[in-house]
Protein backbone atom coordinates (compact mmCIF):
# COMPACT_ATOMS: atom_id res chain seq x y z
CA UNK A 1 0.00 0.00 0.00
CA UNK A 2 1.22 3.49 -0.84
CA UNK A 3 0.02 6.51 1.11
CA UNK A 4 0.52 9.94 -0.41
CA UNK A 5 -0.32 13.29 1.15
CA UNK A 6 -1.22 15.57 -1.72
CA UNK A 7 -0.51 19.31 -1.50
CA UNK A 8 -3.29 21.80 -2.27
CA UNK A 9 -3.47 24.93 -4.40
CA UNK A 10 -5.50 26.65 -1.68
CA UNK A 11 -3.91 29.62 0.05
CA UNK A 12 -2.82 29.26 3.66
CA UNK A 13 -5.53 29.94 6.23
CA UNK A 14 -5.01 31.80 9.54
CA UNK A 15 -3.91 28.62 11.37
CA UNK A 16 -1.30 27.81 8.75
CA UNK A 17 -0.13 31.42 8.58
CA UNK A 18 0.65 31.30 12.32
CA UNK A 19 2.93 28.33 11.69
CA UNK A 20 0.55 25.53 12.61
CA UNK A 21 0.81 23.70 9.30
CA UNK A 22 3.51 23.33 6.69
CA UNK A 23 2.43 22.49 3.17
CA UNK A 24 3.56 23.08 -0.35
CA UNK A 25 1.07 24.57 -2.79
CA UNK A 26 0.85 22.47 -5.94
CA UNK A 27 -1.39 20.25 -8.02
CA UNK A 28 -0.30 16.89 -9.39
CA UNK A 29 -1.89 14.82 -12.17
CA UNK A 30 -0.96 11.14 -11.91
CA UNK A 31 -1.43 8.90 -14.97
CA UNK A 32 -1.92 5.16 -14.46
CA UNK A 33 -1.66 2.36 -17.01
CA UNK A 34 -4.04 -0.55 -16.49
CA UNK A 35 -1.20 -3.09 -16.63
CA UNK A 36 1.90 -1.18 -15.51
CA UNK A 37 0.53 1.13 -12.83
CA UNK A 38 1.81 4.68 -12.48
CA UNK A 39 3.52 5.84 -15.66
CA UNK A 40 3.59 9.65 -15.37
CA UNK A 41 3.33 12.44 -12.84
CA UNK A 42 2.94 16.13 -13.79
CA UNK A 43 3.10 18.84 -11.13
CA UNK A 44 2.32 22.56 -11.32
CA UNK A 45 2.72 25.30 -8.70
CA UNK A 46 0.78 28.61 -8.52
CA UNK A 47 3.86 30.58 -9.63
CA UNK A 48 3.70 28.80 -12.99
CA UNK A 49 0.27 30.33 -13.67
CA UNK A 50 1.38 33.79 -12.57
CA UNK A 51 4.26 33.66 -15.04
CA UNK A 52 1.98 32.73 -17.98
Backbone as CSV, one residue per row, in Angstrom:
resi,resn,N_x,N_y,N_z,CA_x,CA_y,CA_z,C_x,C_y,C_z
1,UNK,0.841,-1.163,0.000,0.000,0.000,0.000,0.893,1.235,0.000
2,UNK,0.509,2.215,-0.794,1.221,3.485,-0.843,0.305,4.582,-0.336
3,UNK,0.792,5.378,0.583,0.022,6.505,1.114,0.722,7.786,0.688
4,UNK,-0.043,8.681,0.064,0.516,9.941,-0.415,-0.303,11.087,0.146
5,UNK,0.364,12.070,0.711,-0.319,13.287,1.154,-0.154,14.304,0.044
6,UNK,-1.268,14.659,-0.591,-1.223,15.574,-1.721,-1.292,17.017,-1.257
7,UNK,-0.428,17.872,-1.788,-0.512,19.310,-1.498,-1.778,19.901,-2.115
8,UNK,-2.108,21.116,-1.748,-3.286,21.804,-2.265,-2.886,23.128,-2.894
9,UNK,-3.708,23.616,-3.816,-3.472,24.933,-4.398,-4.060,26.034,-3.532
10,UNK,-4.857,25.658,-2.538,-5.505,26.650,-1.675,-4.469,27.477,-0.920
11,UNK,-4.792,28.738,-0.725,-3.911,29.617,0.047,-3.923,29.194,1.511
12,UNK,-2.893,29.596,2.236,-2.821,29.256,3.659,-3.911,29.986,4.428
13,UNK,-4.531,29.294,5.376,-5.528,29.936,6.235,-4.824,30.537,7.453
14,UNK,-5.596,31.123,8.372,-5.012,31.798,9.536,-4.175,30.834,10.382
15,UNK,-4.647,29.609,10.573,-3.914,28.622,11.374,-2.554,28.332,10.738
16,UNK,-2.549,28.103,9.444,-1.296,27.806,8.752,-0.369,29.018,8.748
17,UNK,-0.943,30.199,8.612,-0.133,31.417,8.584,0.590,31.652,9.907
18,UNK,0.007,31.158,11.009,0.650,31.296,12.324,1.677,30.196,12.561
19,UNK,1.906,29.359,11.570,2.929,28.329,11.690,2.412,26.986,12.148
20,UNK,1.104,26.791,12.131,0.551,25.527,12.609,0.561,24.415,11.585
21,UNK,0.843,24.740,10.325,0.810,23.703,9.300,1.799,24.058,8.207
22,UNK,2.559,23.109,7.775,3.510,23.328,6.689,3.052,22.520,5.485
23,UNK,2.871,23.179,4.363,2.426,22.487,3.170,2.868,23.239,1.928
24,UNK,3.269,22.488,0.936,3.559,23.076,-0.355,2.240,23.348,-1.061
25,UNK,2.243,24.316,-1.967,1.073,24.569,-2.794,1.383,24.049,-4.187
26,UNK,0.664,23.021,-4.605,0.854,22.469,-5.938,-0.321,21.568,-6.281
27,UNK,-0.399,21.214,-7.551,-1.388,20.245,-8.023,-0.640,19.223,-8.861
28,UNK,-0.980,17.957,-8.674,-0.301,16.887,-9.393,-1.318,16.012,-10.104
29,UNK,-1.070,15.756,-11.386,-1.887,14.825,-12.166,-1.077,13.539,-12.311
30,UNK,-1.648,12.432,-11.852,-0.961,11.143,-11.910,-1.658,10.284,-12.960
31,UNK,-0.883,9.737,-13.904,-1.430,8.903,-14.967,-1.073,7.448,-14.681
32,UNK,-2.105,6.586,-14.727,-1.918,5.161,-14.462,-2.222,4.344,-15.710
33,UNK,-1.428,3.324,-15.940,-1.658,2.363,-17.009,-2.336,1.153,-16.374
34,UNK,-3.289,0.564,-17.069,-4.041,-0.554,-16.487,-3.164,-1.756,-16.160
35,UNK,-2.081,-1.950,-16.878,-1.204,-3.093,-16.627,0.052,-2.719,-15.845
36,UNK,0.604,-1.537,-16.073,1.900,-1.179,-15.515,1.837,-0.208,-14.345
37,UNK,0.657,0.219,-13.963,0.526,1.133,-12.826,0.890,2.561,-13.195
38,UNK,1.478,3.272,-12.257,1.810,4.682,-12.477,2.868,4.808,-13.569
39,UNK,2.571,5.660,-14.558,3.515,5.844,-15.662,3.936,7.298,-15.846
40,UNK,3.216,8.237,-15.223,3.588,9.650,-15.372,3.050,10.449,-14.203
41,UNK,3.750,11.536,-13.909,3.326,12.445,-12.841,3.712,13.856,-13.279
42,UNK,2.716,14.739,-13.393,2.938,16.131,-13.795,2.496,17.038,-12.662
43,UNK,3.372,17.957,-12.261,3.098,18.844,-11.131,3.215,20.295,-11.565
44,UNK,2.269,21.115,-11.092,2.319,22.561,-11.320,2.212,23.266,-9.978
45,UNK,2.806,24.453,-9.897,2.720,25.295,-8.701,2.084,26.623,-9.105
46,UNK,1.466,27.359,-8.176,0.785,28.611,-8.516,1.667,29.603,-9.276
47,UNK,2.951,29.644,-8.965,3.856,30.575,-9.631,3.922,30.329,-11.144
48,UNK,3.677,29.104,-11.569,3.698,28.802,-12.994,2.553,29.510,-13.715
49,UNK,1.408,29.657,-13.061,0.267,30.334,-13.672,0.473,31.842,-13.676
50,UNK,1.112,32.354,-12.649,1.382,33.791,-12.574,2.355,34.214,-13.662
51,UNK,3.261,33.338,-14.036,4.265,33.657,-15.045,3.696,33.590,-16.463
52,UNK,2.564,32.915,-16.633,1.977,32.733,-17.978,1.304,33.981,-18.492
